Amino acid sequence: MATSASVHAHAAPQGFIRKYIFSLDHKVIGLQYYFLALIAVFVGMFLSLLMRIHLIWPTAVLPLVGEIRPETYLSLLTMHGTIMVFFVLTTAPQSGFGNYFLPIQIGAPDMAFPVLNMLSFWTTFVAFVVLVSAFFVTGGAPLHGWTGYAPLSALTNSGPGEQLGADLWITSIAIFCVASLMGALNFITTVLDLRAKGMTMMRMPLTCWAWFITAILGLLAFGVLLSAGILLLLDRNLGTSFYVPLVVVNGQVMGHRGGSPLLWQHLFWFFGHPEVYIAILPGMGVTSQILSTFSRKPIFGYKAMVYAIMAIGILGFVVWGHHMFMSGMSPYSAFAFSIMTMMIGVPSAIKTFNWLGTIHNGRVRFQTPMLFGIGFVSLFVSGGLSGPFLAQPVLDIPLHDTYFVVGHFHLIMGVAAIFGIFTGTYYWFPKMFGRMMNESLGRVHFVITLIGTYAIFMPMHYLGMAGQTRRYSQFTEVQYMTHLIPLQTFMTYAAFITIAAQLIFLFNLFWSMFKGPKASDNPWEATTLEWTTATPPPHDNFGGHTPIVYHGPYEYSVPGAAKDYLMQTDPAGVATH
């Protein structure tokens, strides 16, 4: 391990451009990622609001937007899913919080490759701009869904938006993959090489373990998606046949033969299922941190939690086929993927029971970060309970193209990860900005968001069991679905209220940056290294003094200690857990 300040390869920034725009400081880059994700999440929510309005009032003509036609609805669906998965759920928890706090939590002065770190952010920014530009080209945004299934996505004449808009969509994903690969290499190297003296792997906070395993997942998964996207661009523009078989479109024989649409599904989902854990593992790490801190107890089963994170990372790569049960795969293959999918529930259950064990008999402080941490656990469990149903081919086949799947992945991957982002924001805001967020506004935000989330996504499971098909732009013409429209209406009104509640968070965030009460260096009485340095941290994180670590990350309620917690840098001498 490198332990000296010599690894800090760049001086303090001089001038506005180097300090705030093309910064090499991991803290500034982390904030850049965070605010990019904040912009993206409001764009994504706006698109979802347009979809919900169209589902209930299909003939409505909206100001600036105009009429939402079926193909427009599918474009909104495609762009909503893409923005939320890539530029929110992947960007904020890993690239945002991870960039800011991983080096500080392991006692490093910066990331291993500062220039590569800067390039990874600006590459991500370019990817976002390219994606959004698809709305403004001839034909508009693509309608092939965020999964981009071939041959629909591989043929330029398969529908509106499948011309330049689809090329921009694929290009954006490819650029994002390059940025993610650069970031993953940086995270892995930083953890392995730049830990402070005494910071063994088994003394790292669970947040660092989550970011580390997530980076390994990203390194292995995004390369596959990048390759798949390049092959898709070749099919669309150079007449190759990787994904397109001999096919007739609008009475015209296409100049393709020999391709396999299932190849795209295999490549996409080999990335796509690890992506679920790329989105959720950082939230698991942050939640573990918060539950221990605000329960004033050591994390229950630290080593078991570490091994569970590793197991989730490994098993995440062998279950992609459960997304393809409807593709006509061999029953033997389906059985194997089903067993593997059930197995991945074991480490997830270990983490859940350990979280409950951490809270049990603790001196719980119900402050806003803790509330969102508990909300994360609630949503993760609620969303996870529907997973075993979809892991069974005999149940997945009738449920797969229904709202049951939409409810499942929004709860466990979507809003659970969003709650992880909220948890991290309320917890680390004092360290990032030197001020405290408003506690009352935070509680109101939590209550409305949690209730609203369940009101939106839990009914989707019932809609799915009733046979309501997903991806349909309207149900008024489908006789057997008309009796389900009142439930869709209820969900839409819940979405209005829940999205409006995010304005409370937005106000609290920006108001507190400038007007919030000044924060102390350790307002939560936490133990990890980021709370040992100044608030906000100096350029090299520790003011030229590399910390020495003597304890594990969760030494709370230590018998014989002067306080109810021991910082990781407190001198040895007290018997720890």
C-alpha positions, 0 to 999 in steps of 0.5 A: 500500500502507498501511504505517503502524500507522494501519491497525491500527484497534483497541486491545489487548483489555481483559478476557477476553471481548474478548481470547479470545471476541469478539476482533478480533486476527487471531491469536486468531481464527486459533486459534479457527478452528483449534480449531473445525476440531480439534473438527470433525475428531474428530467427522468421524473418529468418523462414519467409524469408525461407517461402517467398523464397519457395513460389516464388522459390519452387525448390530452394536448399538453402545453409545449409538449402537444399530443402524446401519440403511442409512438411518443409514449414509447419514446418517453418510456425508452428515454425515461428508463435509460436516463434513470438507469444510467445517469441516476442509479449508476451515476449518483451512488457510485460515481458521486458519493463514491468519488467524494468519500472513498478516498477519505474513508480509506485515508487516501489524499485522492483517487489513484488517477486524478486525470482519468477521474476528470475524464470519466466525468466529462465523458459521462457528461458528453454521454448525457448530452448526446442522449438528450439530443435524441429528442431534437433530431428528425424522427425524435427519440427511439422507441425500442425501450431502454433494453434496445431489443433487436431487431427493432433497434437494429433496423433504421426503418422499423419505426419513428425514432429508429433513425438518427435518434436510435444511433444517438441512443446507442452512441450515448450508451457506448460513451457512458460505458467508456466513462464507467470503465475508466471510473471502475479502474480508478476505484479498484486501484485506489482501494488496493493501493492507497489505503492508509497505514492500519486500514486493512481490507477488513477495517474498511467501512462497508461503503468502501466494500460496496464501491469496490465490488461495484467497480469490479462489476462495472469493469466486467459488465460495461465492456460487454455492453460497449461491445454489444453497442458497437455491433448494433451500430454496425448492423444499423449502418454497415449492413452486418448481421450480428442481430438481424436474421432474414426479415421482411419489414413493410413488405421489403426483404432486408439485406440481412441474414444469419443474425440472432436477436437472442445474441443481443439479449444475451449480451445486454442482460449479461450486463443488465443483471449486474447493473441491478447490483451496480445500482443497489450495492452502494445503497446497501453500503450507505445503509449499513453505515447509517444503521450502525451510526444511528443505532449506536451499535457495531454493524451486526456480522461485519464479515458476513456482510462483506462476504454477502456483498462479494457473493452478490457480485459473483452470483449477479453474473450467472443469473442473466438468463432469467430475463429471457425465460420467454425466449424459448430457451431449453427447460434445462437452461431455465431450471439452472437460471432459476436455481441461481436466481433463488440462490442470490436471495441468500446473501441478500437475506443475510444483509437484511437480517444483519440490518435488523440485528444492528437496529435491535436493542440499539439506542436508535436516533430517528434523524432523517438519514436513519429514516431513509435508511430504514426506508431503503430496507423496507423497499428492498424487502418489499421489492425483493419478495416479488423476485422469487415469483419471477425466478420461476419460469412457470410464473414468469411467462404469464407475468413477464409482459405485465405491470408486475415486473414494472412494480418489482424492478422499480421497488427493488432497483429504482426507488430503493437505490433512490432512497440510498441516494437520499440517505447518503445526501442527508448523512454526508451533506454536513461534511460536503458543505459544512452546514446541516440540512433542515431536519423538519423538511427532511422528515416531511420529505421522507414521509410523503416519499415513502408513502407515495412510492408504495402508492405508485408501485405496489398496485402495479403488482396487482395490475400485473396479476390482473393481466395489465400489459406493460408498454401499452400507451393506453388501455381505453380501447382494450375491453378487459383492461378498462376496469383497471383504469381507476387503479391507474388513476390512483397511481397517477395522482400518487405520482403527482404528489410524490414528485411534488415532494421532491421539490421540498428536497430540492429547496432543502438542499440548496437553501441549506447550502447557504443558510443551513446551521453550521456543522461541526466536524462530526455532527453524527458522532460517527467513527469513520475517517471522513469525520476526523478531518475538517468540514469541508475537507481540505484539498488533500483531505487530511491537511498533510497528515496521513491518518493511522488507523487503529480500529474497525469502522463501527466501534460503538458502545465500547465497554470502558471507552470514555465516549460511546464510540471510538474513531478509527484514528483513536489510539489503541488501548481500549478493548474493542468489539 
